[in-house]
Amino acid sequence: MHAGGKNQFQNESGFTGLQPAFYKGRRKSFGTGFCHVSADNVALSAPPFRHHHPRGFRMHKDPEVVVTKQRTLHTYSELWHASKCVLDVGLAEPDGCSRQFLSSALLTAFCFEAYMNHLGAKYLPVWKALERLSPLEKMEMLCHEFDVKFPHGMGGRPLQTVDKLFRFRNAIAHGKTMDLNYKTKAMTVKNYQAEHEKMLLADWEVLITNSEFAQRAREDVQAVLTKLHEASGEDDLLFSYGASLHSSTLVIS
């Protein structure tokens, strides 16, 4: 049953909708139809009804849309920003936040190695053969490739901190049960209490009793990565997140 125009119909329940129609160059929206847009035209189709359709009316299948996605992920950037997020939580409430400082330092170490892999894979054709090197050995290869020098070497910042960071990282990554022994001290009844209550700590635990090590690790890792980044001539900003491309294509048959 037609009502009000050749593109409208009324079903048995009295609902008025649209017959499928094709419109060129403009958006159209009538009733409860759905619009699918391309560069030049729009296909409008009526929604499916559960009631019987008028005689002669034929439902059309919704047009197909093909979705594609592509993303370049800079893992080192994600780890760098995660390190800061965790550190900020610890700095906001330092008491009892040794786990936050531990997590931040570890993420900073992971970021350092991920950046070595990023730069090496991009500029050294033989990088796959070098992937089993330690992070510090990878850094030495890249410093040689880009003629990057640090005046104090491993005897001063920033490389001294980076070396300490990876000894810390290895102690955690290859953690073992340890028996810690205290060197006996003779004290008086007036001053023994504070010493008695101190917890015995492993070397790596000492580094996370406050935020100092985690903060210094970030400062010195950033210093190293900045020099390598500038020497390599990278186009992206250091610690950029990468790029993502999403596209949808309407298929009209």
N, C-alpha and C positions, 0 to 999 in steps of 0.2 A: 504494500500500500504506500503510494507516494504522498508526501505531505510537504508542501512549501517549495519544491524545486526538484530538478532531476537528479541532484546528487544526494538527496535525503530520502530516508525510508522510515517507516514506523513498524516495529515488530509487534508481536501479539500482545506483549505486556504494555504497549503504549510508548516504549522508548523510541525516541527519534535520534538517529545517528546519521553517519555519512557513508555513502558507497565509496569504494576506493576511487581515488581520482589522482591525476598527475598534474602538478603545478610546476612551472618553470620560473626560476629566478627570484622567487619570493617565499618567505615563510608563511605557512597557512596553519591555523589551529582552529578546528571546529569540534564541538561536542567533546567526545573523549578519544578522538583520533590521535595517532602518534606521528610526530614529524621526524624524519631522518634526513639530515642536511648534507649535501655535497657542495662543490664549488659552484655548479651551475643550476642544480635543480633540487627539488624536495619531493620525496615520495610520501604520500599520506595514506594510511590504511586505517580502516575502522577496527576497533577491538573485537575479539571474538565474543559472540553471544551464545548463551546456553539454550535460548529459545530457537524455534524454527525461524529461518530467514524467509523473507518474501520470495515467492517463486521467481526464478530467473536470476536471483542474486548469487554471486560467486565470491567466496572469501579468498583473498590473496595472501600468500605467505609473506611475513615481514622481511624486508630487505636484509641482506647479510652484511655485517660489519666486521672487518678484519682488524684486530688490535695487535700491534707490535711494540716491543719495548727493548731499549738498550741502555746499559748503565756502565760508566767507568767508575769503579770504586777505589778510592785511595785509602787503603786499609791503615796506613800509617797516620793519616789525619784522624780517622775515627778513634784510633787508640790514643792519640795525643789529646783530643778533646775529652775523651773518657777519663784520662789521667787527671785532667784539671777538675772535672766534675767531682770526682771522688776526693781530691785534695781539698776543694772548697768546703765540702761537708765536714772534713776533719778540722779545718781552720775555724769554722763557725763554732765548733764545740770541741776544743782540743783535748780536754780530759777524757780519757778512755777511748781515744780514736786511733790507737796504734794500728788497727786493721785497715782503716782508711789510708793511713800513710803507707802501709805495706802495699795496698792495692795500687795506689797512685804510682809508687816507685816501680812496681812490676810493669804496669801499663806503659810507663815511660821507656823502660827497657825494650818492651815489645815494639813500641813505636820506632825506636832507633833502628832495630834490626829490619823492620818492615820498610823503612826508608832506604836502607842499604839495598834491599832486594828490589825496590822500585827503581832506584837509580841504576843499579847494575844491570838489570834486565833490559833497560831502555838504551844503555850506551855501550855495554860490553858484550859483543857477540858470543863470547865464551862463558857467559855467566852461569849457564846451567852446570858447567863443570866445576864452578866455584861455590855452588850453593851449600856445600857441606862445610865450608870454612866457618870459623867463629865470627860473631858480629864484629869484633875488633879487627880481625884479619880482613874481613870484607871492607871495613872502613879504610884500612891501609891501602888496599888495592885501588879504591876509588880516589883516595887522596893522591896517590901516585898518578892515576889517569888524568886528573884535573889539576895537578900541580898545586894542591892545597897543603899548606904547612901550618903547624901550630908551634910557635916559638919555644914553649916550655915542654913540649913533648909529653910523655907520660908522667913527668915529674911535677906538673902543675896543672891548674885548671885551663881548659875544660876537660882534657883527656884523662887527667888523674881521676876526676869524678866519674867519667864514663867507665873507666876500668873498675872502679869500686862498685859502680852500679851493676856491672855484669858478674862480679863475684857475689854480690848480694842475690842477684837473680838466679845464679847457678845453685847457691845454697838452698834456695826455696824449691827450685825445679827438681833438684836431686836430693831432696830432704831425707834425712836419716834420723833415727832415734839416737839421742845423745845423752851421755852421762856427764853432767857439769860438776866440776869440783871447785870448792872454794879454798883459797889460800888462807890458812888460819892466821888470825890476828889477835893479839893480846890487847884487851881494852878494859876500862874501869867500869864499875857498876853505874857510873854517872853517864857514860856516853856510848854504851854498847847497844842500847835499844834500837836506835835508828839503823845501825849497821845490821843488826839481827833481823830486822823486818824487810830489808831489801831483797827483792827476788833475784835469784841467779838467772842470768840471761845469756843466751848465745850471742855471738857477734852480730848476727843479722837482726836479732831482737833489739839490741842496743840502738840500732839505726832507726828504729821506728817508734822510739819512746816519745818523740816529738816530731814536728813537721820539718825540721831543718834539712835532713837528708833528702826527703821527697822534693822539697822546693829547690834545693841546689841541683838535684838531678835534672829537673826540668830546665833550669837556667842553662846548664852546661850542655845538655843534649841539644837544646835549641841553638846554642852558639855553634856547635859542630855542624848541625844540619843546615844552618843558614849559610855557612861558608861553602859547603858542598853544593848547595842549591844555586848559589850565585855563580860559582865557578863552572857549573855544568850548563848554564844558560837556559835553565828550565823556563818554559813559558808561563806555566801556572804559578799562582802564588803559593808559597810554602804553607802547608797545612790546609790547602783548599780541599773541598770534599769530592771533587770530580764532577762529572756531568751525567745527566740522565735525559733520554729522549723517548717520548711516548707518542705514538701516532695511531689514528683510527681511520680506516678507509671504507667508505660505503661502496658496496658492490651492487650495481643495478643491472639486472638481467632482462 
